[in-house]
Amino acid sequence: MYFDIYYLILVVPTIILSLWAQFMVKSTFAKYSKITCSRKITGQDAAALLLRVNQINDVQIEAVQGSLTDHYAPSTKVLRLSQPVYNQCSIAAVGVAAHETGHAIQHARSWGPLVLRSSLVPVANIGSSLGPWLAIAGIFASIPILINIGIILFSGAVAFYLITLPVEFNASGRALAILRDNNVLSSEELKGAKKVLTAAALTYVASALTALMSLLRLILLSRRRR
């Protein structure tokens, strides 16, 4: 029976980190969803304000079903906010809405890392779905070229996860700065919003680490097999 020690020591810890990060973002969001911001501004209001301050007039704001399903779609220029964010006046709602608006601002400014990440989407989709399977098949069948193709493809997916980190951090930084400069949230409320966004950022860090360790595992397995 084959025992994959590399999966145990490299990938499993990052999976545990991912589960912890998901718990943290849900619990932190739940905590600050119960605290109403002093200006009684909703997530939709906050997003509209940030777009207006940055003179962005071609982005639509829509409500979307689910919780923590908020996202910005650059292809259609639509900012989608989940129900707990769109029409709620909580610190968490304003923070999340501002973060997603940060992506719209990045897109409007053609910010380099966001442009790069968008260009990597097709590569990441193919690499994450086919890369590991091709590499594993090549390892067990002792076909070096198949191993190399699989690792190269998966490397594209890993690059996507890594470039996602500065994109997400920058969106949060933009959001918090604009909320502060326009007095949308008080200093204490900003601390709460920052905790929500920091917890969310941890999920991206965990995903990037999982992808990176998975790639390292494939490389080590290929070398051991050879």
Backbone as numpy.savetxt, mean C-alpha at the origin, in Angstrom:
# Nx Ny Nz CAx CAy CAz Cx Cy Cz
10.42 -37.00 2.33 9.57 -35.80 2.33 10.45 -34.56 2.33
10.19 -33.62 1.46 11.02 -32.42 1.31 10.65 -31.37 2.36
11.66 -30.86 3.05 11.45 -29.83 4.06 12.13 -28.54 3.62
11.36 -27.48 3.48 11.88 -26.20 2.99 12.25 -25.31 4.18
13.51 -25.40 4.60 13.98 -24.63 5.74 13.98 -23.13 5.45
14.22 -22.78 4.18 14.26 -21.36 3.81 12.89 -20.69 3.97
11.84 -21.45 3.66 10.49 -20.90 3.84 10.22 -20.64 5.32
10.67 -21.57 6.15 10.44 -21.46 7.58 11.17 -20.26 8.20
12.42 -20.06 7.81 13.22 -19.02 8.47 13.14 -17.66 7.78
12.74 -17.64 6.51 12.69 -16.37 5.77 11.26 -15.85 5.57
10.37 -16.70 5.14 9.03 -16.24 4.74 8.04 -16.25 5.89
8.06 -17.29 6.70 7.08 -17.39 7.80 7.11 -16.17 8.73
8.30 -15.68 9.15 8.30 -14.49 10.02 7.64 -13.27 9.37
7.80 -13.10 8.07 7.20 -11.95 7.40 5.68 -12.13 7.27
5.22 -13.37 7.17 3.78 -13.63 7.14 3.17 -13.28 8.50
3.88 -13.64 9.56 3.42 -13.30 10.91 3.38 -11.78 11.07
4.41 -11.10 10.55 4.44 -9.64 10.60 3.25 -9.05 9.84
2.91 -9.64 8.71 1.78 -9.16 7.91 0.47 -9.30 8.66
0.30 -10.42 9.35 -0.92 -10.64 10.12 -1.01 -9.63 11.26
0.12 -9.37 11.91 0.14 -8.38 13.00 -0.16 -6.98 12.46
0.40 -6.66 11.29 0.17 -5.34 10.68 -1.30 -5.16 10.34
-1.94 -6.21 9.82 -3.36 -6.12 9.49 -4.20 -5.91 10.75
-3.81 -6.59 11.83 -4.51 -6.39 13.10 -4.35 -4.95 13.59
-3.12 -4.41 13.48 -2.84 -3.06 13.95 -3.63 -2.02 13.17
-3.69 -2.16 11.85 -4.38 -1.15 11.05 -5.88 -1.19 11.34
-6.44 -2.38 11.53 -7.87 -2.48 11.81 -8.20 -1.93 13.19
-7.38 -2.26 14.18 -7.64 -1.80 15.54 -7.41 -0.30 15.68
-6.36 0.22 15.01 -6.09 1.66 15.08 -7.16 2.45 14.36
-7.59 1.95 13.22 -8.66 2.61 12.48 -9.96 2.61 13.29
-10.25 1.48 13.93 -11.47 1.37 14.74 -11.43 2.35 15.91
-10.27 2.48 16.53 -10.12 3.39 17.68 -10.40 4.83 17.29
-9.74 5.30 16.21 -9.88 6.70 15.83 -11.11 6.98 14.98
-11.83 5.92 14.60 -13.12 6.11 13.93 -14.18 6.55 14.93
-13.91 6.32 16.20 -14.86 6.68 17.25 -14.64 8.10 17.77
-13.57 8.76 17.30 -13.26 10.11 17.79 -13.59 11.12 16.69
-14.58 11.96 16.96 -15.01 12.96 15.99 -14.04 14.14 15.98
-13.65 14.59 14.79 -12.74 15.73 14.69 -13.49 17.03 15.02
-12.77 17.99 15.57 -13.38 19.21 16.09 -14.11 20.03 15.02
-13.64 19.98 13.78 -14.26 20.77 12.71 -15.45 20.07 12.07
-15.76 18.85 12.54 -16.91 18.09 12.01 -16.83 17.94 10.48
-15.65 17.70 9.98 -15.44 17.56 8.54 -15.40 16.08 8.19
-16.11 15.69 7.14 -16.15 14.28 6.73 -14.94 13.94 5.87
-14.77 12.64 5.61 -13.69 12.21 4.74 -13.84 12.79 3.34
-15.09 12.83 2.86 -15.35 13.39 1.54 -15.02 14.88 1.51
-15.38 15.59 2.58 -15.08 17.02 2.67 -13.56 17.26 2.68
-12.85 16.42 3.43 -11.39 16.57 3.53 -10.73 16.33 2.18
-11.19 15.30 1.47 -10.63 15.01 0.15 -10.89 16.16 -0.81
-12.11 16.68 -0.79 -12.46 17.80 -1.68 -11.61 19.03 -1.36
-11.37 19.28 -0.08 -10.56 20.42 0.33 -9.12 20.28 -0.17
-8.55 19.09 0.01 -7.17 18.88 -0.41 -7.02 19.00 -1.92
-8.01 18.52 -2.66 -7.97 18.65 -4.12 -8.07 20.12 -4.52
-8.95 20.85 -3.85 -9.13 22.26 -4.16 -7.87 23.08 -3.84
-7.26 22.79 -2.70 -6.04 23.51 -2.31 -4.92 23.28 -3.32
-4.90 22.09 -3.90 -3.87 21.76 -4.89 -4.31 22.04 -6.32
-5.45 22.73 -6.47 -5.96 23.14 -7.77 -6.15 21.96 -8.73
-6.69 20.89 -8.17 -7.01 19.70 -8.97 -8.53 19.64 -9.13
-8.99 19.80 -10.35 -10.43 19.92 -10.60 -11.02 18.76 -11.41
-10.18 17.81 -11.81 -10.67 16.75 -12.69 -10.72 15.38 -12.01
-10.73 15.37 -10.68 -10.81 14.11 -9.93 -12.17 14.01 -9.26
-12.87 12.91 -9.50 -14.18 12.68 -8.88 -14.01 11.92 -7.57
-14.88 12.18 -6.62 -14.87 11.48 -5.34 -16.13 10.65 -5.24
-15.97 9.35 -5.03 -17.12 8.45 -4.96 -17.06 7.59 -3.70
-18.22 7.16 -3.24 -18.30 6.22 -2.13 -18.20 4.80 -2.70
-17.55 3.92 -1.94 -17.40 2.53 -2.37 -17.74 1.63 -1.19
-18.26 0.45 -1.48 -18.65 -0.48 -0.43 -17.42 -1.05 0.29
-17.66 -1.51 1.51 -16.59 -2.16 2.25 -15.92 -1.25 3.27
-14.97 -1.83 3.99 -14.19 -1.08 4.97 -12.72 -1.17 4.60
-12.03 -0.06 4.66 -10.61 0.02 4.27 -10.41 -0.40 2.82
-11.40 -0.08 1.99 -11.31 -0.35 0.55 -11.00 0.94 -0.22
-10.56 1.95 0.50 -10.28 3.26 -0.10 -9.11 3.17 -1.07
-9.23 3.85 -2.21 -8.14 3.86 -3.18 -8.36 4.95 -4.23
-7.28 5.31 -4.89 -7.35 6.26 -6.00 -7.05 5.51 -7.29
-7.93 5.68 -8.29 -7.75 5.03 -9.58 -7.22 6.05 -10.58
-5.92 6.03 -10.87 -5.34 7.03 -11.78 -5.86 6.95 -13.21
-6.25 5.75 -13.65 -6.70 5.60 -15.03 -8.01 6.34 -15.29
-8.86 6.43 -14.27 -10.14 7.11 -14.42 -10.23 8.41 -13.61
-9.18 8.67 -12.84 -9.14 9.86 -11.96 -10.34 9.89 -11.03
-10.53 8.77 -10.37 -11.62 8.64 -9.40 -11.05 8.28 -8.03
-11.42 9.05 -7.03 -11.02 8.80 -5.66 -12.17 8.09 -4.95
-11.97 6.84 -4.58 -13.04 6.05 -3.98 -12.79 5.90 -2.49
-13.77 6.31 -1.71 -13.68 6.26 -0.25 -14.74 5.29 0.29
-14.33 4.44 1.21 -15.25 3.47 1.80 -16.28 4.18 2.67
-17.36 3.49 2.96 -18.45 4.08 3.73 -18.00 4.63 5.09
-17.13 3.93 5.84 -16.69 4.47 7.13 -15.80 5.71 6.99
-15.41 6.04 5.78 -14.55 7.20 5.54 -15.32 8.32 4.86
-16.10 7.98 3.84 -16.75 8.97 2.98 -17.62 9.95 3.75
-18.50 9.45 4.59 -19.47 10.35 5.23 -19.33 10.43 6.75
-18.16 10.06 7.27 -17.92 10.13 8.70 -17.00 11.30 9.05
-17.18 11.85 10.25 -16.40 13.02 10.69 -15.30 12.64 11.68
-14.80 11.43 11.58 -13.80 10.96 12.54 -12.38 11.32 12.12
-11.48 11.25 13.07 -10.06 11.49 12.78 -9.55 10.46 11.77
-9.96 9.20 11.95 -9.53 8.14 11.04 -10.02 8.40 9.62
-11.28 8.83 9.49 -11.86 9.09 8.16 -11.11 10.20 7.44
-10.84 11.28 8.15 -10.12 12.41 7.54 -8.71 11.99 7.16
-8.04 11.24 8.03 -6.67 10.81 7.75 -6.57 9.92 6.52
-7.47 8.92 6.44 -7.45 7.99 5.31 -7.82 8.71 4.01
-8.84 9.57 4.07 -9.25 10.32 2.88 -8.12 11.21 2.38
-7.42 11.84 3.32 -6.31 12.72 2.95 -5.17 11.92 2.33
-4.91 10.73 2.86 -3.86 9.88 2.30 -4.16 9.50 0.86
-5.39 9.06 0.60 -5.75 8.67 -0.77 -5.73 9.88 -1.70
-6.08 11.05 -1.17 -5.98 12.27 -1.98 -4.53 12.58 -2.29
-3.64 12.19 -1.38 -2.21 12.35 -1.64 -1.77 11.64 -2.91
-2.38 10.48 -3.19 -2.08 9.76 -4.43 -2.58 10.54 -5.65
-3.75 11.16 -5.51 -4.27 11.97 -6.61 -3.35 13.16 -6.89
-2.80 13.73 -5.83 -1.86 14.84 -5.99 -0.59 14.36 -6.66
-0.09 13.20 -6.25 1.09 12.61 -6.90 0.84 12.43 -8.40
-0.32 11.92 -8.73 -0.67 11.67 -10.12 -0.74 12.97 -10.91
-1.36 13.98 -10.31 -1.48 15.28 -10.98 -0.12 15.92 -11.23
0.83 15.64 -10.33 2.18 16.21 -10.45 3.12 15.31 -11.23
2.61 14.16 -11.70 3.44 13.17 -12.41 4.68 12.83 -11.59
4.45 12.56 -10.32 5.54 12.26 -9.39 6.25 10.98 -9.81
7.58 11.05 -9.96 8.37 9.97 -10.52 8.11 8.57 -9.99
8.22 8.34 -8.67 8.00 6.99 -8.14 6.61 6.43 -8.45
5.58 7.30 -8.46 4.23 6.82 -8.80 4.17 6.42 -10.26
4.78 7.21 -11.13 4.82 6.87 -12.56 5.54 5.54 -12.77
6.65 5.35 -12.05 7.40 4.10 -12.15 6.58 2.92 -11.66
5.89 3.11 -10.54 5.07 2.01 -10.00 3.96 1.64 -10.98
3.34 2.64 -11.58 2.26 2.37 -12.54 2.78 1.57 -13.74
3.99 1.88 -14.17 4.58 1.18 -15.31 4.93 -0.27 -14.97
5.10 -0.54 -13.67 5.48 -1.89 -13.24 4.28 -2.81 -12.99
3.07 -2.26 -13.05 1.87 -3.05 -12.74 1.76 -4.32 -13.61
1.89 -4.23 -14.96 1.80 -5.46 -15.76 2.88 -6.47 -15.41
4.10 -5.97 -15.20 5.22 -6.84 -14.84 4.95 -7.52 -13.50
4.44 -6.73 -12.54 4.17 -7.27 -11.21 3.08 -8.34 -11.25
2.04 -8.11 -12.04 0.94 -9.08 -12.14 1.43 -10.41 -12.70
2.22 -10.34 -13.75 2.75 -11.58 -14.36 3.78 -12.22 -13.44
4.67 -11.39 -12.90 5.75 -11.90 -12.07 5.27 -12.57 -10.80
4.25 -12.00 -10.15 3.77 -12.57 -8.89 2.98 -13.86 -9.11
2.30 -13.95 -10.26 1.47 -15.13 -10.52 2.26 -16.29 -11.15
3.21 -15.98 -12.03 3.94 -17.03 -12.74 5.35 -17.26 -12.23
6.01 -16.19 -11.80 7.41 -16.28 -11.43 7.75 -17.38 -10.44
7.14 -17.42 -9.26 7.48 -18.45 -8.27 7.24 -19.87 -8.77
6.12 -20.06 -9.51 5.80 -21.41 -9.99 6.81 -21.89 -11.03
7.23 -20.98 -11.91 8.24 -21.36 -12.91 9.55 -21.69 -12.24
9.94 -20.89 -11.26 11.21 -21.11 -10.56 11.18 -22.45 -9.81
10.10 -22.72 -9.09 9.99 -23.97 -8.34 9.99 -25.17 -9.29
9.24 -25.03 -10.41 9.21 -26.12 -11.39 10.60 -26.36 -11.96
11.32 -25.28 -12.25 12.68 -25.41 -12.76 13.62 -26.03 -11.77
13.44 -25.73 -10.48 14.29 -26.30 -9.44 14.09 -27.81 -9.33
12.84 -28.24 -9.29 12.56 -29.68 -9.15 12.87 -30.46 -10.42
12.75 -29.79 -11.58 13.04 -30.48 -12.84 14.49 -30.28 -13.27
15.25 -29.50 -12.48 16.65 -29.20 -12.79 16.81 -28.58 -14.18
16.00 -27.54 -14.43 16.06 -26.81 -15.70 16.48 -25.37 -15.39
17.77 -25.08 -15.48 18.30 -23.76 -15.09 17.61 -22.58 -15.76
17.32 -22.70 -17.06 16.72 -21.56 -17.77 15.33 -21.25 -17.22
14.59 -22.29 -16.81 13.27 -22.09 -16.25 13.37 -21.41 -14.88
14.39 -21.80 -14.12 14.65 -21.18 -12.81 14.93 -19.69 -13.00
15.81 -19.39 -13.94 16.21 -18.00 -14.17 15.04 -17.13 -14.62
14.23 -17.67 -15.53 13.06 -16.92 -16.01 12.11 -16.64 -14.85
11.87 -17.65 -14.03 10.97 -17.48 -12.89 11.48 -16.44 -11.91
12.77 -16.48 -11.61 13.35 -15.52 -10.67 13.32 -14.10 -11.24
13.61 -13.98 -12.53 13.57 -12.65 -13.16 12.16 -12.07 -13.14
11.19 -12.90 -13.46 9.79 -12.44 -13.45 9.36 -12.02 -12.05
9.71 -12.83 -11.07 9.32 -12.50 -9.71 10.07 -11.27 -9.19
11.27 -11.04 -9.69 12.02 -9.85 -9.31 11.27 -8.57 -9.70
10.56 -8.64 -10.83 9.74 -7.49 -11.26 8.64 -7.21 -10.26
8.03 -8.28 -9.72 6.98 -8.11 -8.72 7.55 -7.53 -7.43
8.74 -7.99 -7.05 9.39 -7.48 -5.84 9.72 -6.00 -6.00
10.17 -5.62 -7.19 10.47 -4.21 -7.45 9.22 -3.35 -7.28
8.08 -3.88 -7.69 6.82 -3.16 -7.53 6.51 -2.93 -6.04
6.68 -3.98 -5.24 6.43 -3.86 -3.80 7.38 -2.85 -3.15
8.62 -2.84 -3.59 9.60 -1.93 -3.00 9.32 -0.47 -3.37
8.98 -0.22 -4.63 8.71 1.16 -5.06 7.40 1.67 -4.46
6.54 0.73 -4.04 5.29 1.12 -3.40 5.54 1.85 -2.07
6.63 1.49 -1.38 6.90 2.07 -0.07 7.06 3.59 -0.11
7.98 4.15 -0.94 8.07 5.61 -0.98 6.80 6.28 -1.49
6.06 5.59 -2.36 4.80 6.16 -2.86 3.81 6.32 -1.71
3.68 5.29 -0.88 2.74 5.35 0.24 3.20 6.33 1.32
4.49 6.32 1.63 5.01 7.23 2.65 4.84 8.69 2.22
5.10 8.95 0.95 4.97 10.31 0.44 3.52 10.78 0.46
2.60 9.89 0.12 1.17 10.25 0.14 0.73 10.63 1.55
1.20 9.88 2.54 0.86 10.19 3.93 1.49 11.51 4.36
2.75 11.73 3.95 3.43 12.97 4.30 2.73 14.18 3.71
2.34 14.08 2.45 1.60 15.17 1.81 0.28 15.43 2.54
-0.42 14.35 2.87 -1.73 14.47 3.51 -1.63 15.18 4.85
-0.72 14.73 5.69 -0.58 15.31 7.03 -0.15 16.78 6.96
0.73 17.10 6.02 1.21 18.48 5.89 0.07 19.42 5.49
-0.76 18.98 4.54 -1.87 19.83 4.08 -2.93 19.96 5.17
-3.20 18.87 5.88 -4.17 18.92 6.97 -3.70 19.90 8.05
-2.39 19.90 8.31 -1.83 20.81 9.31 -1.85 22.25 8.82
-1.38 22.47 7.61 -1.26 23.84 7.08 -2.61 24.52 6.90
-3.66 23.72 6.68 -4.99 24.30 6.46 -5.89 24.17 7.68
-5.28 23.81 8.82 -6.01 23.73 10.09 -7.24 22.83 10.02
-7.12 21.77 9.25 -8.24 20.83 9.16 -8.35 20.01 10.45
-7.19 19.64 10.99 -7.13 18.91 12.24 -6.25 19.67 13.24
-6.56 19.57 14.51 -5.73 20.17 15.54 -4.45 19.34 15.70
-3.51 19.83 16.47 -2.24 19.12 16.65 -2.46 17.75 17.28
-3.38 17.65 18.24 -3.67 16.37 18.86 -4.37 15.43 17.89
-5.27 15.98 17.09 -5.97 15.16 16.10 -5.01 14.68 15.01
-4.04 15.51 14.67 -3.03 15.10 13.69 -2.23 13.90 14.19
-1.96 13.87 15.50 -1.24 12.73 16.06 -2.03 11.44 15.86
-3.35 11.54 16.06 -4.20 10.37 15.84 -4.22 9.95 14.39
-4.34 10.91 13.48 -4.34 10.61 12.05 -3.02 9.97 11.63
-1.92 10.47 12.21 -0.60 9.91 11.89 -0.50 8.46 12.34
-1.08 8.14 13.50 -1.05 6.76 13.98 -1.81 5.84 13.04
-2.94 6.32 12.53 -3.73 5.52 11.59 -2.93 5.25 10.32
-2.31 6.30 9.78 -1.55 6.16 8.54 -0.26 5.36 8.74
0.35 5.47 9.92 1.55 4.69 10.22 1.21 3.20 10.28
0.08 2.88 10.90 -0.36 1.49 10.96 -0.63 0.94 9.57
-1.24 1.77 8.72 -1.50 1.35 7.34 -0.20 1.14 6.58
0.78 2.01 6.82 2.07 1.90 6.13 2.79 0.61 6.50
2.57 0.16 7.74 3.22 -1.07 8.19 2.78 -2.27 7.35
1.55 -2.25 6.85 1.09 -3.36 6.02 1.87 -3.41 4.70
2.23 -2.24 4.16 3.02 -2.20 2.93 4.46 -2.66 3.18
4.99 -2.30 4.34 6.34 -2.74 4.71 6.36 -4.26 4.83
5.34 -4.82 5.49 5.26 -6.26 5.66 5.13 -6.98 4.32
4.33 -6.43 3.41 4.17 -7.03 2.08 5.47 -7.01 1.30
6.20 -5.89 1.40 7.48 -5.77 0.70 8.49 -6.77 1.25
8.52 -6.92 2.57 9.45 -7.87 3.19 9.11 -9.31 2.81
7.81 -9.61 2.76 7.39 -10.96 2.37 7.83 -11.26 0.94
7.64 -10.30 0.05 8.05 -10.49 -1.35 9.56 -10.63 -1.46
10.30 -9.79 -0.73 11.76 -9.81 -0.79 12.31 -11.13 -0.24
11.77 -11.58 0.88 12.24 -12.84 1.47 11.85 -14.04 0.61
10.71 -13.95 -0.06 10.29 -15.02 -0.97 11.25 -15.12 -2.15
11.69 -13.96 -2.65 12.66 -13.95 -3.74 13.99 -14.54 -3.28
14.44 -14.14 -2.10 15.69 -14.67 -1.55 15.60 -16.18 -1.37
14.44 -16.66 -0.94 14.22 -18.10 -0.78 14.39 -18.82 -2.10
13.79 -18.29 -3.17 13.91 -18.92 -4.49 15.35 -18.97 -4.95
16.08 -17.88 -4.72 17.49 -17.83 -5.13 18.31 -18.87 -4.37
18.09 -18.97 -3.05 18.83 -19.94 -2.24 18.47 -21.37 -2.61
17.18 -21.61 -2.86 16.75 -22.94 -3.28 17.39 -23.34 -4.61
17.46 -22.39 -5.54 18.04 -22.68 -6.85 19.52 -23.02 -6.73
20.22 -22.30 -5.87 21.65 -22.56 -5.69 21.89 -23.91 -5.02
21.04 -24.24 -4.03 21.20 -25.52 -3.35 20.89 -26.68 -4.29
19.89 -26.49 -5.17 19.50 -27.54 -6.10 20.60 -27.79 -7.13
21.26 -26.69 -7.53 22.33 -26.83 -8.52 23.57 -27.52 -7.93
